[in-house]
Amino acid sequence: MFKTAGHFPGGVEATNARQRLKRTPKPPRAAFPWISQGEKEPALCAAKPSKRKSVLRPGVTNFVFLMLCQPSKLNRLKTQINNLIWKFTRPQEFLTELRELLELYSDRTFRPGKASPSAKLPTSYRVPTLVIRQLELELTPLCQENPQAALTLMDALWNDPFLEPRILAALLLGKIDPAPPDMITNHLQRWCQPECESVSLSALLEHGTYRLRREQSEHWFELLHFWLADKNTVVQKIALRAMLPAIQDREFENLPPLFRMIEPFLKSPLPALQTEIVEILQALANRSPIETAYLLRQALAVSNHPLTVRIVRRLLPLFSPEEQNRLRS
């Protein structure tokens, strides 16, 4: 009679080996096994980026951002910005020192790819968003305390050919008290020109109008009417693009004037404005689906424009099956 022992599959020795394997704990895996202990902090910063939407182009995060996550490096940046603030009332000196700061934190490893010949891309230092954010935080109190000096500085920033100073000007314009509102609306009219490139313009329409549309909405509506009344479709497009940030802002509730503004463009749409019209109606449908569906039904009742029908068809999936049937009928 054979005993099950030794090296046979079911033997005592095999059973003991399996038990030893169960008792032996596996070493914990490092969260970032490819780096040393001293490098974990910046790596964690990279793994958990800020939830705030970047106003810069996608991909502007690099090794400089990782470096800034270290407290000593961040303190150094704050010191550099504090030194820069002393030039607040001297725009040209401020701009010169700002360029040196942005050059210091620029991404020198970036190599741009091939762009479309028609694409109007701004020249950029490609600094981490953290640098622009820190500049915004430190300069905001000064802009609110001395708006006239701030507006003079913003003019110098906006006239700079690089992207980052223009973005900073747009961010700071939205921090100033819009009373009187003419200070803000005059700058928006001067800066929002047809030849303005898209990235800076988007930042200006979203961030530069922030307090104006919230605290002085009637004056903001007047500015939209002014742009919409222009015969140039590029200027009309600026007005339509300016509506989107307000519609997407859940705390902005004065939507009826925006419905009235978009209505004539839906009934007699221009091909050059089709993209902006669809984006606005999509945003309105997300905020206020019942009112948006009513607007679409009214447009279909009085207009047989083929582009109107096409726009409504594109928007159908945003509504309930019952509402889709009403729009189709």
Helices and strands as residue ranges (DSSP letters): H 12-23, G 37-39, H 40-47, H 63-68, H 71-85, H 91-104, H 129-145, H 147-158, H 163-173, H 182-191, H 198-203, I 204-208, H 210-215, H 217-228, H 233-248, H 256-267, G 271-273, H 274-287, H 289-302, H 306-315, G 316-318, H 321-328
